[in-house]
Each structure stands twice: as C-alpha cells, then as structure tokens.
Amino acid sequence: MNMDMQQMSEQSFFELIRDAAQWHLAALLLLPPSASRKCEIQSLLREIQDPALFRIAENWCSDPTTEEYFRIVYPGGQVSLRAVSYLPLVSPGEMLATLEELYDRMGYRNSTEEPPDHLAVLADFYAFLSLRAAYMVANQRQNEFLSFIHLRDDLAVHYLLPVLSSLVEKLQNHQTSSLRATVEWMRDVLHPSACHNLSPPSQVSD
C-alpha cells in the first residue's frame, strides 16, 4: 500500500471509531436516566470530539432526571421513540422480525430492555456497524468494509432519518430537553449529504 492509500485508510479508520463512540453515546442519551448510565456516559466523554454532542452529554449528566424523561416519552409522555410509530407502511410485526433477523445475522446484541425498533437500539446498531467497518479497514478487507458502510447507510435512510425528522417536530415544545438536542444532533449528522462520506473501498486496499 502506498503512502497516500495508507493515509486514506487510517483516516477512514479513525473516522469510523469516532462515529462508533459518538453514536453509542447518543444511544445512551435516548434511554431512561440511571446512575449506571450516567457513569457510562461520563466515561465516554473523553472519546467525544464533536463539541455539540459533548455539551449535550454534559448537560444530561448535570441533571439526569427520570421524571422529565417520562413526561416526554411514551407511555408516560406523548412522544414515542419506536420506529413503528413513524413508519406506517410497514407492519410492526414485519419490522420487528426484520430487525431481529438483521441484528442476529450481524452479531449485534441488544443489551437494553427496549424493543429492536427503539431509536436507542437503532442508534447503537449504527455505532456497531461503524465499529465493524473500522475493523474491516484495519484488516484490508475492502468488500466487507463496503458491505458494512452500505448497510449503515441503508439503516440511516430507511429507519433513522424518517424517525428523526418526525421526532424533531414532536419535540418542538421541549426546547431545553437533552432528548430533543440528541435527536437534532443525530438528524443533522445523518443529513443525506453525509452518507457515503468515507474513502471508497478502492482506497482501503492495496
């Protein structure tokens, strides 16, 4: 591998590692607050380079109130964080079966108590795919790298972006909420122009 190709490969690797950490953090911010979750979020902060996400997490840690979360989030609140609520053209049973099969095939384990279509689980799966893609970059496996990037982009286009766009509107009355700030951060990162922004697979191999 020549020097230019090596530099491109290293850039893609570190971008993917950064994405994995940031999306795992975003997933945690979408779950009900708890003492253990606060510790995990605080331990992740040193890996976060995005200043907006860093501020959101810091604000969350300063006042992680369970009451506010459940005032907003269904069933106690008015806003659902489940994809089945925003993608009516797909039956809930079919969506859940599809996601469970996909997670199983990719080796992803949902470690939360939330269903597979919950936004936090989808965000964490995005982080997982970023990490798997980084592993493929590090091992010069260009076909697998491309497969994980395509799968990650498909997840963004078909699940995450439609849900996030609808959620931003539903959360418009919660201007100071860390939940709203996290959802807006995710939506902005996943703007369509952000897809396919890593080095082409031909630049990952020698």
GROMACS elastic network, one bead per residue, 0.5 to 0.9 nm:
[ bonds ]
;  ai    aj funct       b0    kb
    1     4     6  0.82450   500
    1     5     6  0.61484   500
    1     6     6  0.61581   500
    1   205     6  0.72299   500
    2     5     6  0.54505   500
    2     6     6  0.61477   500
    2     7     6  0.87288   500
    2   206     6  0.73674   500
    3     7     6  0.61217   500
    3     8     6  0.86332   500
    4     7     6  0.51720   500
    4     8     6  0.62652   500
    4     9     6  0.86168   500
    4   203     6  0.88333   500
    5     8     6  0.50904   500
    5     9     6  0.60965   500
    5    10     6  0.85834   500
    5   202     6  0.89997   500
    5   203     6  0.56579   500
    5   204     6  0.68208   500
    5   205     6  0.76766   500
    5   206     6  0.72461   500
    6     9     6  0.50431   500
    6    10     6  0.61396   500
    6    11     6  0.85491   500
    6   203     6  0.82724   500
    6   204     6  0.77200   500
    6   205     6  0.86397   500
    6   206     6  0.83191   500
    7    10     6  0.50831   500
    7    11     6  0.60928   500
    7    12     6  0.86598   500
    8    11     6  0.50225   500
    8    12     6  0.62380   500
    8    13     6  0.85898   500
    8   199     6  0.66522   500
    8   203     6  0.66474   500
    8   204     6  0.71832   500
    9    12     6  0.52039   500
    9    13     6  0.61777   500
    9    14     6  0.87873   500
    9   137     6  0.65122   500
    9   138     6  0.77331   500
    9   140     6  0.86395   500
    9   199     6  0.74064   500
    9   203     6  0.67050   500
    9   204     6  0.51108   500
    9   205     6  0.79699   500
   10    14     6  0.62488   500
   10    15     6  0.85195   500
   10   137     6  0.80607   500
   10   138     6  0.79117   500
   10   204     6  0.88038   500
   11    14     6  0.53874   500
   11    15     6  0.61026   500
   11    16     6  0.85929   500
   11   198     6  0.86093   500
   11   199     6  0.83070   500
   12    15     6  0.50872   500
   12    16     6  0.61049   500
   12    17     6  0.86258   500
   12   134     6  0.74002   500
   12   137     6  0.73778   500
   12   198     6  0.59754   500
   12   199     6  0.62676   500
   12   204     6  0.82775   500
   13    16     6  0.52625   500
   13    17     6  0.62762   500
   13    18     6  0.86449   500
   13   131     6  0.89408   500
   13   133     6  0.80680   500
   13   135     6  0.77941   500
   13   136     6  0.88023   500
   13   137     6  0.60449   500
   13   138     6  0.67455   500
   14    17     6  0.50128   500
   14    18     6  0.60460   500
   14    19     6  0.84848   500
   14   134     6  0.76386   500
   15    18     6  0.50782   500
   15    19     6  0.61079   500
   15    20     6  0.86244   500
   15   130     6  0.89081   500
   15   134     6  0.83526   500
   15   198     6  0.80885   500
   16    20     6  0.60924   500
   16    21     6  0.86897   500
   16   127     6  0.86860   500
   16   130     6  0.52475   500
   16   131     6  0.63390   500
   16   132     6  0.88055   500
   16   133     6  0.70717   500
   16   134     6  0.54879   500
   16   198     6  0.86476   500
   17    20     6  0.51055   500
   17    21     6  0.63829   500
   17    22     6  0.86981   500
   17   127     6  0.87425   500
   17   130     6  0.68673   500
   17   131     6  0.59939   500
   17   133     6  0.89938   500
   17   134     6  0.64062   500
   18    21     6  0.53250   500
   18    22     6  0.62069   500
   18    23     6  0.85930   500
   18    47     6  0.74945   500
   18    48     6  0.72282   500
   18    49     6  0.75861   500
   18   130     6  0.87368   500
   19    22     6  0.51481   500
   19    23     6  0.59639   500
   19    24     6  0.83596   500
   19   126     6  0.87450   500
   19   127     6  0.65690   500
   19   130     6  0.64578   500
   19   131     6  0.81202   500
   20    23     6  0.53558   500
   20    24     6  0.60354   500
   20    25     6  0.85544   500
   20   124     6  0.82702   500
   20   126     6  0.74550   500
   20   128     6  0.64562   500
   20   129     6  0.78153   500
   20   130     6  0.52993   500
   20   131     6  0.56182   500
   21    24     6  0.52189   500
   21    25     6  0.62141   500
   21    26     6  0.86955   500
   21    44     6  0.72991   500
   21    47     6  0.67431   500
   21    48     6  0.68960   500
   21   127     6  0.68608   500
   21   131     6  0.86675   500
   22    25     6  0.50956   500
   22    26     6  0.61902   500
   22    27     6  0.86481   500
   22    44     6  0.84912   500
   22    47     6  0.80065   500
   22    48     6  0.61443   500
   22    49     6  0.82591   500
   22    50     6  0.78917   500
   22    53     6  0.76595   500
   22   127     6  0.75937   500
   23    27     6  0.60939   500
   23    28     6  0.86259   500
   23   123     6  0.59876   500
   23   124     6  0.62109   500
   23   125     6  0.86695   500
   23   126     6  0.68428   500
   23   127     6  0.50518   500
   23   128     6  0.87247   500
   23   130     6  0.89825   500
   23   186     6  0.82118   500
   24    27     6  0.50771   500
   24    28     6  0.64161   500
   24    29     6  0.88262   500
   24    44     6  0.88468   500
   24   120     6  0.86721   500
   24   123     6  0.68906   500
   24   124     6  0.51132   500
   24   125     6  0.83683   500
   24   126     6  0.81832   500
   24   127     6  0.55215   500
   24   128     6  0.80502   500
   25    28     6  0.51215   500
   25    29     6  0.63579   500
   25    30     6  0.89225   500
   25    40     6  0.86867   500
   25    41     6  0.64304   500
   25    44     6  0.69134   500
   25    45     6  0.82698   500
   25    48     6  0.85832   500
   25    53     6  0.85899   500
   25    57     6  0.80234   500
   25   124     6  0.83050   500
   26    29     6  0.50657   500
   26    30     6  0.65754   500
   26    53     6  0.78409   500
   26    57     6  0.83697   500
   26   120     6  0.75875   500
   26   123     6  0.70612   500
   26   124     6  0.79602   500
   26   182     6  0.63716   500
   26   183     6  0.83684   500
   26   185     6  0.86471   500
   26   186     6  0.76637   500
   27    30     6  0.53046   500
   27    31     6  0.69673   500
   27   119     6  0.74891   500
   27   121     6  0.67675   500
   27   122     6  0.79593   500
   27   123     6  0.52788   500
   27   124     6  0.54381   500
   27   127     6  0.87175   500
   27   182     6  0.88742   500
   28    31     6  0.54360   500
   28    32     6  0.83768   500
   28    33     6  0.86949   500
   28    37     6  0.70979   500
   28    38     6  0.89175   500
   28    40     6  0.83891   500
   28    41     6  0.71012   500
   28   120     6  0.67896   500
   28   124     6  0.82289   500
   29    32     6  0.78838   500
   29    33     6  0.79074   500
   29    37     6  0.86494   500
   29    41     6  0.79913   500
   29    56     6  0.87303   500
   29    57     6  0.72499   500
   29    60     6  0.76334   500
   29   120     6  0.79760   500
   29   178     6  0.76725   500
   29   179     6  0.69133   500
   29   182     6  0.70243   500
   30    33     6  0.86584   500
   30    81     6  0.83751   500
   30   119     6  0.73824   500
   30   120     6  0.54699   500
   30   178     6  0.87476   500
   30   179     6  0.62591   500
   30   182     6  0.75050   500
   30   183     6  0.83275   500
   31    34     6  0.88894   500
   31    37     6  0.85408   500
   31    69     6  0.85862   500
   31   112     6  0.86694   500
   31   114     6  0.87280   500
   31   120     6  0.65385   500
   32    37     6  0.84727   500
   32    64     6  0.87727   500
   32    65     6  0.86998   500
   32    66     6  0.62762   500
   32    69     6  0.65116   500
   32    70     6  0.78699   500
   33    36     6  0.85318   500
   33    37     6  0.64081   500
   33    38     6  0.71149   500
   33    60     6  0.88018   500
   33    64     6  0.56218   500
   33    65     6  0.64793   500
   33    66     6  0.54060   500
   33    69     6  0.76271   500
   34    37     6  0.51304   500
   34    38     6  0.61760   500
   34    39     6  0.87772   500
   34    64     6  0.75240   500
   34    65     6  0.85360   500
   34    66     6  0.75522   500
   35    38     6  0.51067   500
   35    39     6  0.64317   500
   35    40     6  0.88244   500
   35    64     6  0.87653   500
   36    39     6  0.51622   500
   36    40     6  0.63536   500
   36    41     6  0.87186   500
   37    40     6  0.50489   500
   37    41     6  0.61264   500
   37    42     6  0.85574   500
   38    41     6  0.51169   500
   38    42     6  0.61188   500
   38    43     6  0.85945   500
   38    60     6  0.84267   500
   38    61     6  0.61747   500
   38    64     6  0.76938   500
   39    42     6  0.51563   500
   39    43     6  0.61983   500
   39    44     6  0.87503   500
   39    61     6  0.88350   500
   40    43     6  0.51503   500
   40    44     6  0.63891   500
   40    45     6  0.89597   500
   41    44     6  0.51534   500
   41    45     6  0.64556   500
   41    57     6  0.72069   500
   41    58     6  0.88908   500
   41    61     6  0.77884   500
   42    45     6  0.53368   500
   42    46     6  0.79218   500
   42    57     6  0.80230   500
   42    58     6  0.80452   500
   42    61     6  0.74379   500
   43    46     6  0.67185   500
   43    47     6  0.83512   500
   44    47     6  0.55935   500
   44    48     6  0.68943   500
   45    48     6  0.52404   500
   45    49     6  0.85309   500
   45    54     6  0.66297   500
   45    57     6  0.76441   500
   45    58     6  0.82532   500
   46    49     6  0.81161   500
   48    51     6  0.77387   500
   48    53     6  0.75777   500
   48    54     6  0.62712   500
   49    52     6  0.89277   500
   49    53     6  0.82462   500
   49    54     6  0.73343   500
   50    53     6  0.55380   500
   50    54     6  0.61331   500
   50    55     6  0.87927   500
   51    55     6  0.61780   500
   51    56     6  0.86615   500
   52    55     6  0.52674   500
   52    56     6  0.63477   500
   52    57     6  0.87909   500
   52   181     6  0.89523   500
   52   185     6  0.75777   500
   53    56     6  0.50214   500
   53    57     6  0.62137   500
   53    58     6  0.85673   500
   53   181     6  0.84663   500
   53   182     6  0.73052   500
   53   185     6  0.69824   500
   54    57     6  0.52429   500
   54    58     6  0.61617   500
   54    59     6  0.86442   500
   55    59     6  0.60779   500
   55    60     6  0.84858   500
   56    59     6  0.51899   500
   56    60     6  0.61628   500
   56    61     6  0.86938   500
   56   178     6  0.60852   500
   56   179     6  0.88296   500
   56   181     6  0.66557   500
   56   182     6  0.68735   500
   57    61     6  0.61489   500
   57    62     6  0.86399   500
   57   178     6  0.77861   500
   57   182     6  0.86163   500
   58    61     6  0.51124   500
   58    62     6  0.62725   500
   58    63     6  0.89835   500
   59    62     6  0.51505   500
   59    63     6  0.66996   500
   59    64     6  0.82545   500
   59   178     6  0.71336   500
   60    63     6  0.55359   500
   60    64     6  0.52440   500
   60    65     6  0.84496   500
   60   177     6  0.87662   500
   60   178     6  0.60001   500
   60   179     6  0.87696   500
   61    64     6  0.55618   500
   64    67     6  0.89992   500
   64    68     6  0.84828   500
   64    69     6  0.85550   500
   65    68     6  0.55890   500
   65    69     6  0.66815   500
   66    69     6  0.51408   500
   66    70     6  0.63714   500
   66    71     6  0.86313   500
   67    70     6  0.53795   500
   67    71     6  0.61431   500
   67    72     6  0.88330   500
   68    71     6  0.50246   500
   68    72     6  0.65133   500
   68    73     6  0.86998   500
   68   177     6  0.83816   500
   69    72     6  0.54350   500
   69    73     6  0.60107   500
   69    76     6  0.89458   500
   69    77     6  0.81939   500
   69   177     6  0.86417   500
   69   179     6  0.78232   500
   70    74     6  0.69652   500
   70    75     6  0.76522   500
   70    76     6  0.53104   500
   70    77     6  0.56514   500
   71    74     6  0.80338   500
   71    75     6  0.89526   500
   71    76     6  0.58828   500
   71    78     6  0.76302   500
   72    75     6  0.88661   500
   72    76     6  0.72119   500
   72    78     6  0.57908   500
   72    79     6  0.59053   500
   72    80     6  0.86190   500
   72   171     6  0.82970   500
   72   174     6  0.83131   500
   72   179     6  0.88440   500
   73    76     6  0.61706   500
   73    78     6  0.59095   500
   73    80     6  0.58000   500
   73    81     6  0.71070   500
   74    78     6  0.53526   500
   74    79     6  0.51755   500
   74    81     6  0.75578   500
   75    78     6  0.71759   500
   75    79     6  0.80120   500
   75    80     6  0.75558   500
   76    79     6  0.88596   500
   77    80     6  0.81170   500
   78   170     6  0.85758   500
   79   167     6  0.77445   500
   79   170     6  0.68320   500
   79   171     6  0.76369   500
   80    83     6  0.82658   500
   80    85     6  0.67651   500
   80    86     6  0.88488   500
   80   118     6  0.87583   500
   80   167     6  0.83218   500
   81    84     6  0.88930   500
   81    85     6  0.78549   500
   81   117     6  0.84460   500
   81   118     6  0.56749   500
   81   119     6  0.54831   500
   81   120     6  0.79274   500
   81   163     6  0.82216   500
   81   167     6  0.79651   500
   82    85     6  0.57788   500
   82    86     6  0.75720   500
   82   115     6  0.80495   500
   82   116     6  0.86207   500
   82   117     6  0.54773   500
   82   119     6  0.58590   500
   82   120     6  0.88665   500
   82   163     6  0.81440   500
   83    86     6  0.53922   500
   83    87     6  0.62061   500
   83    92     6  0.88178   500
   83    95     6  0.86920   500
   83   117     6  0.52993   500
   83   118     6  0.62338   500
   83   119     6  0.67381   500
   83   122     6  0.89288   500
   83   159     6  0.69439   500
   83   160     6  0.81165   500
   83   162     6  0.86032   500
   83   163     6  0.60667   500
   84    87     6  0.54407   500
   84    88     6  0.66735   500
   84    90     6  0.76753   500
   84    91     6  0.76301   500
   84    92     6  0.55899   500
   84    95     6  0.73912   500
   84    96     6  0.85259   500
   84   117     6  0.68769   500
   84   118     6  0.85721   500
   85    88     6  0.68000   500
   85    92     6  0.86827   500
   85   163     6  0.83762   500
   86    89     6  0.89831   500
   86   162     6  0.72054   500
   86   163     6  0.57696   500
   86   166     6  0.71335   500
   86   167     6  0.86935   500
   87    90     6  0.60756   500
   87    91     6  0.84047   500
   87    92     6  0.88191   500
   87   159     6  0.80803   500
   87   162     6  0.76211   500
   87   163     6  0.76136   500
   88    91     6  0.68627   500
   88    92     6  0.82640   500
   90    93     6  0.84565   500
   90    94     6  0.67990   500
   90    95     6  0.63725   500
   91    94     6  0.52836   500
   91    95     6  0.61987   500
   91    96     6  0.86824   500
   92    95     6  0.51430   500
   92    96     6  0.61212   500
   92    97     6  0.85283   500
   93    96     6  0.52871   500
   93    97     6  0.61193   500
   93    98     6  0.85264   500
   94    97     6  0.51826   500
   94    98     6  0.60454   500
   94    99     6  0.86215   500
   95    98     6  0.51081   500
   95    99     6  0.61689   500
   95   100     6  0.85427   500
   95   116     6  0.89447   500
   95   117     6  0.76073   500
   96    99     6  0.52137   500
   96   100     6  0.60385   500
   96   101     6  0.85019   500
   96   115     6  0.80139   500
   96   116     6  0.62919   500
   96   117     6  0.64442   500
   97   100     6  0.51711   500
   97   101     6  0.60803   500
   97   102     6  0.85162   500
   97   116     6  0.88832   500
   98   101     6  0.52381   500
   98   102     6  0.61396   500
   98   103     6  0.86707   500
   99   103     6  0.60623   500
   99   104     6  0.84734   500
   99   116     6  0.63279   500
   99   117     6  0.71398   500
  100   103     6  0.51697   500
  100   104     6  0.61178   500
  100   105     6  0.85434   500
  100   116     6  0.65039   500
  100   117     6  0.89666   500
  101   104     6  0.51432   500
  101   105     6  0.60626   500
  101   106     6  0.86254   500
  102   105     6  0.51027   500
  102   106     6  0.61619   500
  102   107     6  0.84943   500
  102   108     6  0.83633   500
  103   106     6  0.52515   500
  103   107     6  0.60130   500
  103   109     6  0.68583   500
  103   110     6  0.80796   500
  103   116     6  0.86182   500
  103   125     6  0.79204   500
  104   107     6  0.51162   500
  104   108     6  0.60418   500
  104   109     6  0.74364   500
  105   108     6  0.77394   500
  106   129     6  0.85345   500
  108   125     6  0.70851   500
  108   128     6  0.72247   500
  108   129     6  0.88540   500
  109   112     6  0.89608   500
  109   125     6  0.87811   500
  110   113     6  0.79608   500
  110   114     6  0.81283   500
  110   115     6  0.85196   500
  110   116     6  0.73311   500
  110   121     6  0.66944   500
  110   124     6  0.84308   500
  110   125     6  0.83272   500
  111   114     6  0.85389   500
  111   121     6  0.86190   500
  112   115     6  0.81929   500
  112   120     6  0.87443   500
  112   121     6  0.75519   500
  114   117     6  0.81111   500
  114   118     6  0.61600   500
  114   120     6  0.81146   500
  114   121     6  0.72585   500
  115   118     6  0.55830   500
  115   121     6  0.76490   500
  116   119     6  0.84652   500
  116   120     6  0.89819   500
  116   121     6  0.60674   500
  116   122     6  0.72635   500
  117   120     6  0.83944   500
  117   121     6  0.66961   500
  117   122     6  0.64558   500
  117   159     6  0.87854   500
  118   121     6  0.53293   500
  118   122     6  0.63439   500
  118   123     6  0.86915   500
  119   122     6  0.50255   500
  119   123     6  0.60267   500
  119   124     6  0.85005   500
  119   159     6  0.89612   500
  119   160     6  0.75156   500
  119   163     6  0.79836   500
  119   164     6  0.86223   500
  120   123     6  0.50867   500
  120   124     6  0.61212   500
  120   125     6  0.85683   500
  121   124     6  0.50473   500
  121   125     6  0.60950   500
  121   126     6  0.85983   500
  122   125     6  0.50441   500
  122   126     6  0.62880   500
  122   127     6  0.87635   500
  122   155     6  0.80053   500
  122   159     6  0.79853   500
  122   160     6  0.72294   500
  123   126     6  0.50236   500
  123   127     6  0.64272   500
  123   128     6  0.87221   500
  123   160     6  0.77306   500
  123   186     6  0.86783   500
  124   128     6  0.61691   500
  124   129     6  0.86791   500
  125   129     6  0.61655   500
  125   130     6  0.85538   500
  125   152     6  0.85634   500
  125   155     6  0.88643   500
  126   129     6  0.51910   500
  126   130     6  0.63010   500
  126   131     6  0.87546   500
  126   152     6  0.60294   500
  126   153     6  0.88628   500
  126   155     6  0.73652   500
  126   156     6  0.79774   500
  127   130     6  0.50968   500
  127   131     6  0.63218   500
  127   132     6  0.87523   500
  127   152     6  0.88780   500
  128   131     6  0.51113   500
  128   132     6  0.62455   500
  128   133     6  0.86238   500
  129   132     6  0.50237   500
  129   133     6  0.60721   500
  129   134     6  0.85434   500
  129   148     6  0.60038   500
  129   149     6  0.74812   500
  129   151     6  0.77607   500
  129   152     6  0.61182   500
  130   133     6  0.51016   500
  130   134     6  0.61999   500
  130   135     6  0.87476   500
  130   148     6  0.74756   500
  130   149     6  0.74563   500
  130   152     6  0.73733   500
  131   134     6  0.50397   500
  131   135     6  0.63687   500
  131   136     6  0.88287   500
  132   135     6  0.50998   500
  132   136     6  0.64600   500
  132   137     6  0.88271   500
  132   144     6  0.89477   500
  132   145     6  0.79192   500
  132   148     6  0.70240   500
  133   136     6  0.50710   500
  133   137     6  0.63198   500
  133   138     6  0.87274   500
  133   144     6  0.74049   500
  133   146     6  0.77722   500
  133   147     6  0.82665   500
  133   148     6  0.55090   500
  133   149     6  0.65794   500
  134   137     6  0.50416   500
  134   138     6  0.62341   500
  134   139     6  0.86878   500
  134   145     6  0.75505   500
  135   138     6  0.51118   500
  135   139     6  0.63001   500
  135   140     6  0.86928   500
  135   141     6  0.85948   500
  135   145     6  0.81344   500
  136   139     6  0.51039   500
  136   140     6  0.60395   500
  136   141     6  0.50065   500
  136   142     6  0.68430   500
  136   143     6  0.85288   500
  136   144     6  0.62454   500
  136   145     6  0.51086   500
  136   146     6  0.88886   500
  136   148     6  0.87849   500
  137   140     6  0.51699   500
  137   141     6  0.62122   500
  137   142     6  0.68829   500
  137   144     6  0.87302   500
  137   145     6  0.62126   500
  137   201     6  0.88833   500
  137   204     6  0.62124   500
  137   205     6  0.81491   500
  138   141     6  0.78768   500
  138   204     6  0.87515   500
  139   142     6  0.85973   500
  140   145     6  0.84087   500
  140   204     6  0.62703   500
  140   205     6  0.53288   500
  140   206     6  0.77274   500
  141   144     6  0.56806   500
  141   145     6  0.61490   500
  141   146     6  0.88014   500
  141   201     6  0.88841   500
  141   204     6  0.78075   500
  141   205     6  0.71028   500
  142   146     6  0.61468   500
  142   147     6  0.86120   500
  142   201     6  0.53167   500
  142   202     6  0.72240   500
  142   203     6  0.85547   500
  142   204     6  0.60019   500
  142   205     6  0.59996   500
  143   146     6  0.51944   500
  143   147     6  0.62518   500
  143   148     6  0.88229   500
  143   201     6  0.72464   500
  144   148     6  0.62820   500
  144   149     6  0.86289   500
  145   148     6  0.53978   500
  145   149     6  0.62942   500
  145   150     6  0.86977   500
  145   201     6  0.70430   500
  145   204     6  0.83942   500
  146   149     6  0.51205   500
  146   150     6  0.60880   500
  146   151     6  0.84945   500
  146   200     6  0.80211   500
  146   201     6  0.60815   500
  147   150     6  0.52219   500
  147   151     6  0.61043   500
  147   152     6  0.85387   500
  148   151     6  0.50141   500
  148   152     6  0.60006   500
  148   153     6  0.85489   500
  149   152     6  0.50223   500
  149   153     6  0.61594   500
  149   154     6  0.85700   500
  149   196     6  0.74821   500
  149   198     6  0.85874   500
  150   153     6  0.50897   500
  150   154     6  0.60955   500
  150   155     6  0.85812   500
  150   196     6  0.79964   500
  151   154     6  0.50301   500
  151   155     6  0.61840   500
  151   156     6  0.86615   500
  152   155     6  0.51226   500
  152   156     6  0.63521   500
  152   157     6  0.88084   500
  153   157     6  0.61662   500
  153   158     6  0.85337   500
  153   190     6  0.89640   500
  153   195     6  0.61480   500
  153   196     6  0.72937   500
  154   157     6  0.51397   500
  154   158     6  0.58508   500
  154   159     6  0.78850   500
  155   158     6  0.55175   500
  155   159     6  0.54557   500
  155   160     6  0.63842   500
  155   161     6  0.85972   500
  156   159     6  0.57076   500
  156   161     6  0.56575   500
  156   162     6  0.85049   500
  156   190     6  0.67859   500
  156   192     6  0.88106   500
  156   195     6  0.83998   500
  157   160     6  0.63534   500
  157   161     6  0.55956   500
  157   162     6  0.73179   500
  157   190     6  0.84009   500
  157   192     6  0.77881   500
  157   195     6  0.88729   500
  158   161     6  0.69168   500
  158   162     6  0.68760   500
  158   163     6  0.89752   500
  159   162     6  0.59526   500
  159   163     6  0.63460   500
  159   164     6  0.86572   500
  160   163     6  0.53468   500
  160   164     6  0.59482   500
  160   165     6  0.85157   500
  160   186     6  0.85662   500
  160   187     6  0.80313   500
  160   190     6  0.81987   500
  161   164     6  0.50976   500
  161   165     6  0.59758   500
  161   166     6  0.85984   500
  161   186     6  0.85416   500
  161   187     6  0.63592   500
  161   190     6  0.68267   500
  161   191     6  0.78295   500
  161   192     6  0.86628   500
  162   165     6  0.53429   500
  162   166     6  0.64317   500
  162   167     6  0.86628   500
  163   166     6  0.53793   500
  163   167     6  0.60866   500
  163   168     6  0.87501   500
  164   168     6  0.61475   500
  164   169     6  0.88413   500
  164   183     6  0.62082   500
  164   184     6  0.74922   500
  164   186     6  0.74339   500
  164   187     6  0.57411   500
  165   168     6  0.55043   500
  165   169     6  0.69615   500
  165   183     6  0.87012   500
  165   184     6  0.84911   500
  165   187     6  0.68101   500
  166   169     6  0.54801   500
  166   170     6  0.65114   500
  166   171     6  0.88730   500
  167   171     6  0.60515   500
  167   172     6  0.86007   500
  167   180     6  0.81812   500
  167   183     6  0.73028   500
  167   184     6  0.87511   500
  168   171     6  0.52101   500
  168   172     6  0.62882   500
  168   180     6  0.67779   500
  168   183     6  0.66690   500
  168   184     6  0.64286   500
  168   187     6  0.84325   500
  169   172     6  0.53172   500
  169   173     6  0.86549   500
  170   173     6  0.75642   500
  170   174     6  0.88213   500
  171   174     6  0.54032   500
  171   175     6  0.75831   500
  171   177     6  0.85518   500
  171   179     6  0.84571   500
  171   180     6  0.59449   500
  171   183     6  0.89989   500
  172   175     6  0.63088   500
  172   180     6  0.78441   500
  173   176     6  0.88633   500
  174   177     6  0.54199   500
  174   178     6  0.89238   500
  174   179     6  0.85902   500
  174   180     6  0.67485   500
  175   178     6  0.86691   500
  175   180     6  0.70217   500
  175   181     6  0.80288   500
  176   179     6  0.86712   500
  176   180     6  0.76047   500
  176   181     6  0.77568   500
  177   180     6  0.52757   500
  177   181     6  0.64111   500
  177   182     6  0.86832   500
  178   182     6  0.60268   500
  178   183     6  0.85562   500
  179   182     6  0.51665   500
  179   183     6  0.62429   500
  179   184     6  0.86556   500
  180   183     6  0.51134   500
  180   184     6  0.61471   500
  180   185     6  0.85615   500
  181   184     6  0.51432   500
  181   185     6  0.61233   500
  181   186     6  0.86723   500
  182   185     6  0.50571   500
  182   186     6  0.62295   500
  182   187     6  0.86356   500
  183   186     6  0.51744   500
  183   187     6  0.61937   500
  183   188     6  0.86537   500
  184   187     6  0.50695   500
  184   188     6  0.61000   500
  184   189     6  0.85692   500
  185   188     6  0.52208   500
  185   189     6  0.61786   500
  185   190     6  0.86132   500
  186   189     6  0.52072   500
  186   190     6  0.61724   500
  186   191     6  0.87421   500
  187   190     6  0.51607   500
  187   191     6  0.62684   500
  188   191     6  0.53190   500
  188   194     6  0.88883   500
  189   192     6  0.87976   500
  189   194     6  0.67528   500
  190   193     6  0.78001   500
  190   194     6  0.58389   500
  190   195     6  0.69940   500
  191   194     6  0.54804   500
  191   195     6  0.74371   500
  192   195     6  0.56128   500
  193   196     6  0.80355   500
  193   197     6  0.79717   500
  194   197     6  0.57948   500
  195   198     6  0.83005   500
  196   199     6  0.81368   500
  196   200     6  0.82580   500
  197   200     6  0.85535   500
  198   201     6  0.87601   500
  199   202     6  0.79950   500
  199   203     6  0.60787   500
  199   204     6  0.71340   500
  200   203     6  0.55226   500
  200   204     6  0.70440   500
  201   204     6  0.50775   500
  201   205     6  0.69396   500
  202   205     6  0.58818   500
  202   206     6  0.80420   500
  203   206     6  0.75064   500
